[in-house]
């Protein structure tokens, strides 16, 4: 692979974790050739030699249309669609290294779910700021998309958000398979806020389960969590309908209820009494025991700071932040939430 050889009908996926690999499979199944960039050489070698990625997506066969590489230039050169599947807090650093290899006019697609620490920027804002591209070139994919289920070809839907409707429709076609149905949306802000905040609420659900609380509590956390996500989203200019759809409540329910959700599972471990800080994960980020990055542990800091800057109250997010970063116990956090003053819903 060099220059623009084989570039037509080819997509770059930058990041070979569970979601990046699952999306590479979707794109290949829908008819694209995929260049999959992996940070680790052993992951790239396994994908190319065995068609498997056992560290991140065990039991899944990676299609022949996916070719892995550890060379960003090899993955990016000549391609006009680039999917950015790296953790939110490493997006800026990675893009700074990759920008020179990006083709003019390329559509840059974020699948990372988080708010950048310090700047409090959404991922689409980070991408536009680092690369200098027009914001209309930046798209976001988000929804109830557990990677293992999609890779197993279980029916799922997602949102492709972009202010340029032509790019959104082009991505929709590239992702459309018999098992994966993309819907377009122009509300990039709402799509990103739903994705960033739901990981924090999933941590809260996991904590509640870990201390032995049941479905009533989970339903209350999900419902009140959605309310605070909508408050923040609307304050930032999002549409309430977006957060009532796949990118909001859909993603929230899947992440809060599934044992496959790394954020829910990590919260459950905390609820059972495991101590913070967590094991160091990819590039120093919090991770599960199998190395999957837990975005919500970091996101609760940036989401809470963003909410504060807009004077938006997010009590669940605040409780998760205090457990993860200030030493509050899970039992104390639950008591704090249940002890809040009563008021109309």
N, C-alpha and C positions, 0 to 999 in steps of 0.2 A: 504494500500500500504506500503510494507516494503521490504527491501533487494532488491532482483532481481525478486520478485514475479510479474508476468505479464509483465516483461521487454521486452520480445521478441515482436517486432512489435509495440513498444511504443516509443513515442518521448516526450521530455520535451520542452515546450515553456515557456521561462522565461520572463514574461511581459504580462499583460492582458489588455493593451491598445487597441486601435482600430486595429492596424496592427497585434499585437500579437494574438488577438482573431480571426481576419480574417484568419490568417495563421493556427491557431489551427483548425478552421473549414475546411480549405482546406485539411490539413493532415488527419483529421478524415474522410472526404468525400472520400479521396483516399485510405482509408483502415487502417490507423494507429489508435492506441489508443493514447490519448494525455493527459499528465499531464501538466496543465496550472498553472504556478505560478503567483499569484497576490500579489502585495504589500499591497493592502487594503483588510481587512477581509470582508468588506461588499460586495465588488465586487466578491470575491470568493464565498460567501454565495449565492448571487443572481444567479450566473452562475449555481451552483450545485442545487439550489432549484427551480429556475424558468426557467433555460436554456436560460437566457437572460443576456446581459451586457449593460443595458440602459445608463449608464454613458458614455460609450465609443463607443458602436456600437448599437444604438437603432434600434428596429424593426427587429433584426436578431435573429433567433433561433440557439442556440449553440447545435451542435449534442451531442447525448448521449455518444459518444465515447470520449468526452472531460470532464475531471475531474479537477476542480480547487482546489488549495491549497495555503496557505500562508507560508507553511514550505518548504524552499529550498531543504532540505535533502530529504523530501518526494517526491518532484518533480524530483530530479536528480538521486537518488540512483539507480545504476544498468543500467542506460540508456546510449546507445552509440551514440545517436543523440540528440544534445542540440541546440535549437534555441534561440538565445539571442536577445530578443525584448525589450530592455530597451533603454532609451535615450543615445545618444552618450557620453554626458558629465558625465553620471553616470556609464558607462560600467566598468571602472576600479574599482571603489569602490564596485560595486556589485560582480564582478568576484573575488576580493580579499576575499570576504566572502564565495563564492561558490566553489572555486577551490578544497578544500579538499573533496567535495562530487562528483567531476567529475570522471567518470569511465576512466580507462586507455584506451588509444586509441580512445576515443570518437571523433566524428566529431562535431566541434563547429561552429555554423552557425550564422553569424552576419547579422541582418536586420536593424541595426542602420545606419543612414546616417549623418556622420559628421567627423570632424577632431578634435582630442583632444586638448583642450586649453593647452598651456604651452609646452607640448612635441611635438605638431604638428604631432602626429602619427595617421595613419589611424586605423580604428577599428580592422582590422585583425592583425595589429602590436601590438595594445594594448592587444588583446586576447592572442597572442603568448607570449608576454612579461610577463604578469601576471601569466598565467597558466604554462608556460614552455613547452607547446606542440610544436611539429614540425609544422612549418607554413603550411605544406601540409595537416594538420588536420583541418585547418580553411577555411571555405567556406563563401561566401557572396551572399546574395540574393538581387537583386535590379532591378528596372524597373518601367514602368508606372503602378503603383499598388495602386490606390486609394482604401482604405480598404472597404469602404461602397459598392462600385460597385462589388468588388470581393465577399464580403459576400452575395451580392444579386445574385451571380452566373452569372454576366455579363461576356462575354468572355474577357480574359486578358492574357497577356504573361509576362514572367519575365526572368531574367538571373540568373543562378546558376553558380557562378565563384569559381573555386578551382584549385590549381596547381596539385592536385591529381585527375586525370580523373576518377578513380574508385569511389571516394567519390562523385564527381560531378554527375555522372550517377546514383548512388544510391539515391541521393537527388532528382534528376530529376524524378525518378520513384515514390518516396514517395509523390511528390507534384502534379503529373499529374492527373488532373480530366477533365471532359468534358468541364469545363468552364475556367480552369487555365492551361496554357501551358508553362512549363519551358524549356529554352534553356541553354545548358552548354557552358562555356567559361573558358579558362585558365587564362584570363587577370584579376586578382584580383585588381590590381592597377587601371586600367581604370574603372572597375565596381564601385569601391569605390569613385573615384574622381567624376565621374558623379553623384552619389547619394549625395555626400556631397555638391557639388557646386550648384546643381539645386535649392536647397531651397533658396539660396541667390538671384539667378536670379528671382525666383518666387516672392520674396519680392519686387524686383524692378518692376516687372510687376504689382503687386498689387498697389504699390505706384502710378504708372502712371495712372492706372484706377481710383484710388481714387481722383486724381486731375482733372479727366475728359478727359484724353487722350484716344484715340481710338485704333482701330485694327492695323493701320499702325505702331504706336508707339510700341504696344505689339510685333508685328512681328519683328521689328528692335531690340528690347531688347532681344527677344529669340535668334535671329540669331547671334547678337554680343555676347550675353552671351555664346552661344555654342562655339564661336570662342575662348573666353578666357578660357573656360573649357578645350578645346582641347589643347591650349598652355600649360596650367599647367599640364595636364595629360601626354602629350608627354615628357615634361621636367622631369617628375617623372618616365618615362619608360612605360607608357601606350601605347596601340595601338590605333591609330586614328580610326580604324574600330569599336572598342568597343564603342567609344563615338559618332560614327555616327549611332549606333544601339539602341536597347531597353534601355540599361543602361545609354545611353547618351541622344541623342535627344528625344527618346521616353519618358523617365522619365521627361525630361525638359519640353516638350510640355504639358504633362498631368498636371504637377505641376503648370506651369505658367498660364494655361488657365481655370482650373476648379475652380468653387466656392467652391468645397469640399476641395481644397487644403488649409490647415491651414496657410501655409506661404504666399500664394497669398492673402488670406482673411485678414491676419494680416497686410500685406503691404497696402492693400486698406484702412484699418482703419487709418493707419498712414497718407496716402494720403488725407484722409478726415479731417485731423487735430487733430486726437486723439494724446495725448502726450505720449512720452516715459518717464520713463521706463514703460514696460508693467506690467500687473498684475502678481504677483508671481505664478508660476505654480508648477508642480510636482517637489518636492525637490529643490525649489528655481529657477527653470528654467522658461524662458519666456513662457507664455501660451496664448491660445485663451480664450474667455470668458467661454467656456465650459470645460476648463481644459486640452485641448490637447497641448502638448509641441510644441513650434515653434522653430525648430532646427536652422533655418536660422539666427535668431537674434544672436545666439552664434557662429554659424559656420562662419559668415562673418569675425569675428576676427581671427579665426585660419586659415581659407582659405587664407586670405590676408597676414597673417604672413608667411604661407608656400610659397605662391607665391613670396613674397619678398625675402625669403631665396634662391630661385632659379632664382631670377632676372626676374620674369615673370610679365608683366603688366596686371592688371585686373581692368580696370576703373569702370565697373559696380559694381563689388564687393566692390571697394573702396568707391563708392558713397553710397551704402547701409550701409556700415560700418559707414560712417560719419553721416548718418541720425540716425542710431540706437545708436551710442555711443559717438558722439562728438557734438551733438546738431544742425547739419545742417538741415535746413528745406527741405521738399520734393521738394518744388518749386525751391529752390536753387540748389538741386542735379540735377534736370532735366535740369535747365539752364546750369549747369556745364557740363553735358554730351553733350548737344546740341552745346555748345560753344567750344568743343574740336577742335583742328586744323584738317583740312581736309587732307586726305591721301588716297592712293590706298587701296582697300579692301583687 
